[in-house]
Amino acid sequence: MYQPRKNNLIFKFFSWYIQFIIKKDFAAFNYNAVEIKSDSSILILANHFSWWDGFFLFYINKKVLKKQFHVLVNAENYTKIGFLKYLGAFAAENKGKDVLETLNYAGELLDNPANLVLVFPQGKLYSNHLNGINFEKGVMQIINASQKKINIIFAATFIDYFAKRKPTVYNYLQRWETEEYVSLQLLKSAYNKHYDQSVVKQNQLIE
């Protein structure tokens, strides 16, 4: 399993650089406030349509949530984009047993209330214009591997240009009140309800 690495100098530089390129490449970055229980970790479940997605939520964590950031990525991105490991990225090195070990590791991270773990349940990149978000089974393995004292946050991100040369980012956040019994179907249904409501809000925007 590929684990995060620590280097404060690299982390500080790319933490600044991510904020810099977001401000440089986008006209604005909009997101709503969300209340969390400070004594619990955070699991963010988000749609995945672009190279930017992890950086958007890294930025929100830096500005608002202020937890130790971790993100589950694939092995190719972990090795190809070298600095990700210093920003909390981790990945399964091989298939099979290593995947299970990686998911369990994510669950263990969530046992520390100082941590945040970002997961893209779709597992791959899809269009920003989907009618619904599919969930891979690994999400439940992460939750079940933890002590389940977690803030689960749904994030739905969209990009629109309107009359500007640069696009604007819209990130809709919602803390989900976790049910006593959580299943993959229940989690997927709750996320997609938030996603559908976010699409409605996005479609109502006029500039």
N, C-alpha and C positions, 0 to 999 in steps of 0.2 A: 504494500500500500504506500502511495505517495502522501506524505504528511506535510503540513505547513512548516515553514522554517522562520526563524526569528533573526531579523537584522534591523535594528531600530533606524539606522540611517536610510536604508533602502525603503523601509515602510514610510518614513516621514516624507521622503522625496516623492514617492508615487501617490501618497495620500494628497500631497499638494498638487501633483501633476493631474490627477483625476479631476479634481475640482477645477483646475485651470482649463483642461480641454473641454469639459462640459460647458463652462461659461463661454469658451471660445467658439464651440461648434453648434451651440443651440441658442435660440433667441430667448428662451426662458425655461425654467424647470419648476413645474408646479406639483405640489403634493400636499395632502391634507394631514392634519394632526391626528395622532392615534394614542389613546391612553393604554399604558401597559402596567403590569404588576412589576415593580422594581426588584422584587426578591425572586423573580423567575427568569429563566433564560428565554430567548426568542427563537422561534422557528418561522422563517419567512418562506411562504410558498408563492412563486411568481410565474407569470407567463414568460416564454422565452422566444423572442423573435429577432434578436440582434446581438452583435458583438458588445453592445453598450450595456446590456441588462444588468450584469453584475456590478458594473461601475455606478450605475444609477442608484442601486440599493446600498452600495458602499458609501456613497455620498450622503444618502438619507441617514444611514447609521451614524456617520460622522457628525452630522448636524443635529440630529434629534434623538436617536435611540441610544447612542453612546455605549455600545457593547463591544466586546472583542469579536471582530468580524471573522466569519469562516464561510466558505462557499464550496459546495460539492461540484467539481468539474470533471470532464472526461480526461483520460490519460494523455490524449493528444494535445489538448490545450495546456495541461499542466507542464508538459515537457517543452512545447513549442513557445509558449509565452512565459519566459523564464521568471519574470517578476511576480507572477500570480501567487507562487508559493509563499512569498513574503507578505502577501496581503491576506493570508488565511486560507488559501486554496488547498484542497486535498482531493485525492482521486484514487480509484481502484487501479492498480497496476496491471492486473490480469483479470480474466473473467472467472466465474465460479466462486470458489471459496474466498478469494480476495475481495470480491464485490460485497459478500456478506460481512467480512471483517470491516470494510470501509463504512458500510451502513451502520454497523454496531458502534464504530468509532464516532460517527455523527451523533448517535443517541447518547453516548457517554459525554460528548461535548455539551449536550443540553442539560446535563446534570449540574453544571456549573452556572449559577445565575448571572455570572458576568459575561457569558457567551451568547453570541448570535450565530445561527446557522442558516444560510440561504440555500434553498433547494429549488431547482426547476423541475417540477413533477413530470413534465412532458418528456424529459430526457434528451430531446434534440431540439434544434431550431425549427420553428414553424412560422407561417405568415402572421403578421400583426392584425389580420382581418378574419381570424377564425370565429366561428359561431360558438365554439365551446373548447374547453381545455381538457385534454386527456391526462390521466394520472398513471404513471408506472407503479408497480407494486412496491418498489423500494421505499416509498414514503412511509408506509405503515411499519416497515422494519425499523426505520429510524425512530419513530415514535415509541414503538414497543420496546426498543432497546434502551429507552430512557426511563427515568422515574416519573415521567409525565407531568412534571411541575413546569409547564411551559406556557409562554404566551405564543399562541399560533396567530400569525399575521398573514392575511391574504394581500397580495400586491398585484394590481393589474395596471400595466404600463402601456401607453399609446403615444404615438407621435403624429403631429399634424403641422403642416406649413401655413395654411391659410394665406394671408397676403404678404408673408415675410419670406426673405431669401433663406433664412435659417429656420429649421423646424423647432417646435416647442414640445417639450416632454410633459406628459400628464401622467402622474402616478397616483392611483387610487388605493388607499390603504384601509384595511378593516381588521380589528382584532376579533377573532372568532371565539365566542364563549364555548369552550370545549365540552362536548357531551361526555357523560360518564363512560359510555362505551363508544369508542371511535372505530369505525370501519373505513376501508378504502372508499366504498361507495358513498358513505355519509360525508366523508371529507371532500371527495370530488364534487358531490352535489352542492355542498355549502360553498365551496370555492367558486363553482360555476354560477351560482346565484349572485355572488359578489361581482364576478366577471360580467355577467349580463347587465347588472345594474350600472356598472362602470361604463359599459358600451352605450347604454341609454344616455348617461350624463355626457359622454364624449360626443355623441351625435347631436346633442342639444346646443353644443357650443357654436356661437356665431361671432365672426369678427368682421 
